[in-house]
C-alpha cells in the first residue's frame, strides 16, 4: 500500500532514526538491510525487493520530480552496514542526491537529545490537489488518514527539522563521517 501512495505523492517527508531511508539507499546498502532481516522475508525475494526500491528512486529525477525531505538520525549514518567502504559509498550517494533541488536531507545528531519521534520512523505524504489529503505512514505498515492525526505528526516532523542540523551543516557532517570511514578502511 505504501508504494502505491508514494507513487501518487508529489512530496514525501520522512524521519528515519536507525536506517538510511529507502529513497536514498544504494543497492548494496538495501541488499545488506534485506539480508539482515532475513527472518522477516524470504532470502529468495531480496533481489526483487531491492530492484523495486531502486526503481522507486527514479521519482527523484522524474519530471516532475518528487519533493523529498529526509531527517535521518545520526545512528543511521554511523552504523556500518556492509562495512566502512560500503557505508562511505552510501553517504557519498546521499551527498550526490542532496545536490538535486528537490531533495533535502538533515541529520538529527545525538546531541539533539530526546525528540518527539523517539517511538520510531514517520513518513508524511502530500498529494496533488484533488487526489486526497495528506497521509502518514508509521512503522509496522500503519497508514493514518485522520486529518487531525496527520496534522499532529506534521508538527512533530517540523520539530524534528528544527532540532536537526541544517541541510548545509548536514552535508558537512556527512563529509566528516566519510573521512572517518576512509581512515577506518585503511586500518
Secondary structure, DSSP 8 states (H G I E B T S, - for coil): -HHHHHHHEEEEEEEESSS--GGG--HHHHHHHHHHTTTTS-GGGHHHHHHHHHHHGGGGTSSS--EEEEEEEHHHHHS-TT-HHHHHHHHHHHHHHTTSTTEEEEEE-GGG-S-TTTT--EEEEEE-TTT---EEEETTTEEE--HHHHHHHHHHHHHHHHHS--HHHHHHHHHHHHHHHHHHHH-
